[in-house]
C-alpha cells in the first residue's frame, strides 16, 4: 500500500512539475510578467514592456535576468542615464555580454514591431478616408 501511495505522489509531483516548468508553463509566464513589470516600472512604454518581457524571459536564464537588474539606477543616479558615460557604466555593471546583447536586440526588435504596427494602422486609416 505504501508503495502505491508513493507512486501516486510521484506521478502527481511529476505532473505539477511539468505544468510549471514546460515551455510556456506557469514559471515562464510568471517570469515574463515580472520582467514586463520591471521594464514598465523603469519607464518603458507598456507595449514595449509587454513585447520585451516575453522575449527576454524566453531567451535569457533567470540568472541573466537578475544580472540585468544592475542596470537599475543606484543612489545618486537618475532613473534614465543622462550621459553616455553613465549609460556605459551601467552596462558594465551587468557583467554579462550575452544578456546585454539580447537586451539590445530585443529592444530594437520590439521597437521595430511596434512602429511597423503603428505605420500599418495609419496607412489603413488613411486608405479608409
N, C-alpha and C positions, 0 to 999 in steps of 0.2 A: 504494500500500500504506500509506504514512504517513497519508494522508487517511482511509482506512478505520479504522486503529487510533485515530486522533484521534476519529473519530465514535463508535466503541465506547466509548472512555474517557469521552467527553462524556455518552453515554447512561447509563453506569454511575454517573457522578457525579450526574447528574440524578436517577436512581433513589434513590441514597443520600440526597440532599438532601430528596427528597420524603418518604422514610420518617422522617427525623429532624425535619423542620420542619412536617409536616402537622398538622392538628388531632388531638389525642390521640396525636401521634407521640412518638418517643423523647425529644425535647427537653422537651416539655410534661410527660411522665411523670416525668422526672428532676427538673424544676423543682418539680413538685407534691410529690414525695418530700422534696426538700431543704427546702421551706417547712414541710412537716409535721414534719420532724426539728427544725427551728429552733423551731417552736412548742412541741413537746414538751420540748425542752431548756430552754425558758424557763418551764416549769411548766404548760402547757396539758394537760388530761387527754387521753389517747390518742384517744378517739372525737372529741373536739372538734378536735384537731390534724389528724386524718385528713380530716374534713369541710372544715375551713378551708383546708388545704393545697391540695386540688384546686380549690376555688372561687377562692382568691386567685391561684393560678397561671393560671387561666383568665381572670380579669378584669383582672389588672394586668400591666404590662410588667415585664421584668427590671429595668429602671431603677427603677420604682416599688417593686418588691420590695426592691431594695437600699436604697432610701430608708427603708423600714420598719425596717431594721436599726438606725436611730438610736434606736428605742425601747428597745434593749438598755441595761442599766444601765452607767453609766460608773464609773470608780474612785470609791469612796466612797458610791455609791448602792446601795440594797438591790435585790434581784432584782425584787421587786414594789414599785411606788411605795407609800410609806407615807402620803402626803398628797395631797390634790387638787392642790396647787401642784406637787408633784414630778411627778405624772401629766401635768399640763398642760405642764410644761416639756419632758417627753419628747416629747409630741405635737408641740409647736412645732419641735423639732429635726428632725422628719421633713420639714418644708417642702414638703409635697405634700398639699393638702386632699383631692384625689380619692382618693389612696391611703389616707388616714386614714378617709375616709367609707366606702370599700369595705371596709376592715378592720372598722369598726364594724358595718356592715350584715351582713357575712359572719359575724362573731361572734354577732350576735343571731339570724340565720337558722339557723346551725348549732346554737346552744343550744336554740332552739325545736324543731328537728327531733329532737334527742336527747331532750329532755324529752317530746315527744309520743310517741316510740317507747317510752320507759320507762313512761309512763302507760298506753299501749295494752297493753303486755306485762303490767302489773299488773292491768288490767281482765280480760284474758284468763285470767290465773292465778286471779283471784277467781271468774270465771264457771265455771271448771273444778272448783271445790271443791264 
